[in-house]
């Protein structure tokens, strides 16, 4: 499983993206989904631009969140990437 290097925070919205260029190998993205596994985060919005797939998430509770990215290429190939995001308590200012 892939792991994002920076954490999410409870009560904060942030963007987590990955570049799928290697797998696409010149193809384009025909469709994709991003789903959360469990209740640590909420996926608010998703998008892609070129090879970059992005999920805007809100941290809900402290723990290890899992995001499931499912991608289908313009030639009909598909694959999934599971990535974890550590969710921390929000910093107080």
N, C-alpha and C positions, 0 to 999 in steps of 0.2 A: 504494500500500500504506500502511495506517495504521501508525503507530509508537507504541508505549507510551513515555511520557516517562521512566519510571524503569527502571533496569536490573534484571536478575536476576543472581544470583551463583552461581558454581560451588559445588555441594555444599549449597546452601540451597534451601528450599522457600518459594515466595511465590505470591500470588494476583494474577492479571491479569484485569480485567473490562472490559466495555464495555456501554453503554446503547444498545439497539436500538429505542428508542421511536419515533424518527422514521420508520424504515422500517416498523415494525409498524403505525403509524397507527391505534391503537385495537384491533388484533387481539391475540391472545395467542400465545405460543409453543406449538406443538404438539409439535415435536421439534427437536433440535439435536445437533451433534457438534462436538468440538474436537480437531483432530489437529495434531501437530507435523510440520513438514517438515524432514527431516534429523535429525542426532544431537546438536544443541546443547542441547536440553532434553528432558525427559520429562514428558508430561502425566499427572499422578497422579490427578486427579479433576476432574469438571466438574459444574456445577449452574446453575440459573437461578432467579431470583426476580423476578416481574413482567417487566420489560423488560431486566433486567440478566443477562448471561451471563458466567459466571466459569470460569476454568481455574486449577487449582493446579498449578504446574509446579516441577520441580527443574532447576536449571542443571547441565549435564553438562560442557561444554567452552566455553572462551572463543570468542566469535564472535557472529554475528547470527542469531538463531533466528527462524523463521517459524511462526506459529500460523494454522491454517485453521479458521475458525468457519463452519459450515453451519447455517442456520436455516430451519425451515419453520413458517409461520404456521397459525393455526387455520382459515384459508380455503384452505390448500393452496399458497399462494405460497411460494417459497423464494429465498434468496440466500446469498451467501457473503461473508465479510470476511476478508481476509488482513492480518495484523498482524505487525510485527517487534518483537522484544525483543532488546536488546543484552545479552549474557551476559558478565559481568566476573569476574575472579578474586575469590575470597572475601577479605574484609578480615580481617587478623589483628588480634587484640585484645591 
